[in-house]
């Protein structure tokens, strides 16, 4: 019955359509977070932008909502996807790099792992995040906070143009001159199905980057030293401090496999001598392993050692105005070494923010800045019911410990349905809703974080 009901969609596309009960259905609807069990009405795999337009038109006629997807990261906020066409744009893999203009154009299905090496070969770097496996379009629409963010800000504000299919099935280009209101709104929200994205990159021949690994039992000492160092660091240096429990799998470097460490990672846009002076208090602690070196920017893709394969996990995060000693002590008592929590929290990570992340750039989009000086993120892998309960409790304890310092949240790290108005100032939120009412008045698109259209003057 489902196949018959959606046969016009299959006939309209060059790409494929997968329905409940079809071979490959579970793979088609799966997300990077393996705990998600979403059940869309169908999953379409458009081959090109024209296919995307046909799928959007079909969904509107069939009374379905549309949820775009590329790499299936951050899919939790979409909810269960009932009565929704999941539109997987992974086949849109156009890639053009213009080294002279320092510009890149990619299709909506392209991941950073295809772009970063090509840029690095030309002495350039994009504002990618911690994992090369993440799709560029979704990462950019939600903000994009990576290794060069304190110097250059969010990736979303490096975007120079977007091409997308709107609710009426039209393929449009949005940039500073064409649909400027839509261009502003897209850099922080979802108002159609993006098919291509263009963005600026930066000249970076090399930088000083790496990680210092300390025995886990020294976590408190490392975090106190790192936190005290933050006010002295220039925008050219981005650093993260993490407590990490590495699984015994081949993807993990051999020395870390099955072991746990307190790790400080950093990337510095400057000389080795400058960076060594800035990081000296941490190096004076005597790391068990120190991988810092002058490297090409492509190395940043693997610096965080993020998993590349889907994982079942729970995640929480907060943006903090600062990370004072008493907060560190509270966190260590709850989930640190000696707390009795063992490896319940797979990663407890702190990212230094501020710098360009706090300054609104000229021509910025809706997601212009992020508040706070430190982002705390905690992730727990879940492989059985006991772990599920333990991880939930541990994450709740972390949230309670940092709550007095919390000043906001970052959309790309929110993994559950939530009230998206909390991500924006009231004036920006109202403007987003007005743009939604112009371009998607019937609320066809189910973006990761829902922006409802503003009410019409007639009350509709």
Residue, then its C-alpha position, 0 to 999 in steps of 0.5 A: x500500500x505504501x509503495x502504491x501511495x508513493x509511486x508518483x514520487x519514485x517515478x518523478x525522481x532519477x534517484x531512489x525512494x525507500x519505503x517501510x518494509x523495503x530492503x535497506x529500510x533500516x539503513x536508509x532511516x538510520x542516524x549517526x546516533x544509533x539510539x535514535x529510532x525514527x520512522x519517516x513516511x519514506x526516504x528519498x535519495x535525490x540525484x540532483x537539485x531537480x530531483x530535490x525540487x520534484x521531491x519537495x513538490x510531491x511532499x507538498x501535494x501529499x501532505x507530508x513535511x520534508x526533513x533534509x538530511x546528508x550525513x545524519x548527524x544532529x538528527x535527534x531534534x527532528x523527533x520521530x519523523x511521523x508523516x515526514x519525507x526524509x530527503x537524503x541529499x548525500x548524492x549532491x557531491x559537487x566540489x569546486x575549489x578556487x584557490x586564488x579567490x579563496x572560495x569553495x563551492x560544494x553540493x549539500x552532500x559533501x563532507x569536510x573530509x573531501x575538502x580539507x585535504x585539497x585546501x591544505x594542499x593550496x595553503x588554505x583552511x576552512x572553518x571545519x569542526x572536530x570531525x572530517x565526517x560531518x557534512x558541510x551544509x548542516x554544520x554551516x547552517x547550525x553555526x560551525x565552531x571549529x579549531x580556528x573559530x576564536x580567530x575567524x568566528x563561526x563557519x556560518x558567517x564564512x558562507x557567501x551563498x546558498x542554493x536551495x529548493x523553497x516550499x513552492x518547489x523553486x530552486x533559488x540562490x540566496x546571497x547578499x544581493x539575492x533574497x538577502x533576508x533568506x540568506x540571513x535567516x539560513x545562516x542559523x535556520x532551515x527554510x528549504x532544502x539546501x542543494x549547494x553552498x559556497x564559502x570563504x576559506x583562509x590562508x594557512x600554510x601551517x600552524x602549531x597544533x597537537x595534544x598533550x596526554x596526561x594520566x587520568x588521575x591528574x585531571x583536576x590539576x590539568x583542568x585547573x591549569x588550563x582554565x587559569x591560562x585562558x585569559x592570557x591566550x590570544x584569538x590565534x590560539x584555540x584549545x580544548x581540555x578533555x577527559x577521554x576514555x578510549x575504546x580498544x578499537x583499531x580507529x584509536x591510536x595504538x598508545x591510547x587504545x583501551x586507556x584513559x587520559x586527560x588531554x589538552x589539544x590546541x591549534x595556534x595560528x602563529x609560530x612554534x616559539x609563540x605557542x610554546x611560550x603560551x602553553x608552557x604552564x601546561x607543558x611544565x606539568x609533564x605530559x606523558x605524551x606530547x604530539x605538538x608540532x608545526x603541521x599543515x592544516x589538514x591535520x586538524x581534521x583528526x586532532x580531536x580523534x572523534x569517532x567516524x562510525x555511528x555510535x549509540x550515545x547521550x550528549x549534553x552541553x552548556x555554554x559557560x561565562x567562565x570555568x571557575x575552580x569551584x565548578x571544576x572541583x564539583x565536576x571532578x567530584x561527580x564524574x572525575x577520577x575517584x568519583x566511582x563513575x568509572x568510564x560512564x562519561x566517555x568524553x568530558x570536554x571543555x572548549x575555549x570560546x570568546x574571541x571572534x565567536x563573541x564579535x558580530x561580523x559585518x554581514x553576519x547571519x542569524x547565528x552571528x555569535x555564541x555567548x560564553x567563554x567555555x563550552x562544556x560537552x559531555x558524551x556517554x556511549x550506551x551499549x546496554x540498559x544499565x549504561x543508559x541509566x548510568x549515563x543519563x544520571x551522570x549527564x544530569x549531574x554535569x548539568x547541575x554542576x555547571x548550571x550557575x555559570x550557563x549562559x546559552x546553548x549551541x544548536x549543533x550540540x543539542x540532540x533532542x527536540x527543543x524550543x529553538x527561540x532560546x538560541x536567539x535574541x527576541x528580535x532575531x527570533x521574530x525576524x526568523x519567524x517572519x522570513x519563515x512566513x514568507x518562504x514557508x508559510x505552511x511549515x513544510x520543512x522540518x528543520x533540526x530546530x523548528x522555526x514556526x512561521x509568524x502568524x498572518x495578520x488575519x490570525x491564520 
